[in-house]
Amino acid sequence: MNAHLYLRASTKDQDANRAKVALESFATEKGLTIAGVYAENISGTKLNRPELIALLDSAKEGDVLLVESVDRLSRLSTTDWDTLKSTIKAKGLRLVVADLPTSHMLVETTGMTGQIMDVINNMLIDLMATMARLDQEKRVE
């Protein structure tokens, strides 16, 4: 199974690639083949991110979109988060978050257990995305 690693940092002063080694190790440990690494320095509040768009364009159905944590993928508004989730789902990608162990099961679990874990995982990711957005709003204040 192919994995596409997405790395993001908010500012030019931060290193988007800092989690690269950890994500590569995670992918290897899970038996994933790294198909691409996409790193960029851009706010997580923006939906229009060139590297994320490139990842979504090149990924194939059944591939894994691997991120370090939900806030690396999204600090988006609810509307933009729904748009991104719909795009990920329409592409048939499996969103795996390194610091969210329930998502690790999406690499190998299928059938009824896979469907149950998918529902639980989606709820947790939505919750974490909301928390990331609220954290961003609080910092802006």
N, C-alpha and C positions, 0 to 999 in steps of 0.2 A: 504494500500500500504506500502511496506517495504522500509526503508531507510538505506543505508550504509554510515556512516559518515567517511570521510577521513580527517585526521589531519596530517599536516607535518610541521616540522621546519627544518631549514638548518643545524644547528650545535647542538652538545651535550649541549652547553651552553643555548640554547633556549628551551622553553617548548612547545612541539608539542601538548600537551593536553590543552593549555590555552584557546582554543576556544570551548572546548568540551561542557561546560554548555550552551553556546549560541546556538550551533548547536542542542543540545538536546531540548532546549526550542523552537527553530525554528521548528523542526520536530513535536513536540507535538502540537504546534499552527496550523500546516498545516494538522494535523490528520494522521501523518505518524507513523508507528510502527518501532522502531529502531531495525534492524536486526543484526547490528554489528557496532563496533567502531574500526577503524584501525588508529593507530598513529605511526609515525616514525620520527626519526631525520636523514634526508638524504637530499642531494641537489635535488632541483627541476629540475636540469639540467640532472639528470639521469633517464632513462626510466626504468631501472631494479631496482624496489623498492619492497622489499619483502611484505610489508603490502598492497601496492596498488595491487600487483599481487594476494595476498590472497583475497582481496575484489573482484576483477574482477572474480576470480575463483568461489567464493561462491554466488555472486549476480545472481538473476534470471531475466528473461525477464520481463520488466515492472517495475522493482525496480528503486529506486532513488539513484543516487550517489550524496551525499550532501557534498559540500565543503564550507568553509568560503569565499574564494575568488579564482579567477582563478589562481593566482600565488602560491597558496597552492597546486594546482594540477599540474601546468606546468610552468617551465622556460625552456622548452625543445627546441631543434632545430626544425625547420619547419618539417623536415622529421620525427623526433621522435614524435612530436605533432600529425602529420597526422596518425602515427601508433597507438598512444593511442586513438585518436578520432575514428579510424576505429574499434578498439577493443571494445570501449564503445558502438558504434552503432551496431556492430555485436551481442553483448550480449543483445541488446534491452533495454539498460538502459537509464533513463532520468537523464541528468546532471543538477542539480539544484545548483546554486551558491548563497549563502546567501546575498552577497552584490550586486547582479545583479537582481533587481526586475523582469525584463522580464522573467527570468528563473523560477520564482516562479509559473508562470502560467502553466508550464509543469506538475505540480503536478495534476492539475484538468482539464485543457482545452483539448478538443478533437475536432475532425471534422476539418472543414476548418479553423476556428480560431486557433486551435492547430497547424495545419500545417504551417500557416503564422507565428505564434509566434516561432515555431521551427526554421524556416529559419532566422528570425530576431535574435533570441537568438544565433544561431550558428555563425552568422557574428560577433556579439558582443563578444562572447567568443573567437573566432579566433583573433580578434583585441586585446583583453585583454591579450591573451597568447603571442602574438607578443610583446606587450609592456612589459610584464614581462620578456621575454627573453632579450630584448634590455636593460632593466634596469640592469639585471644580467651582461650582457656583459660590460656595462658602469662601473659597480662597479669593475669588474675584471681588466679593464684598469687602 
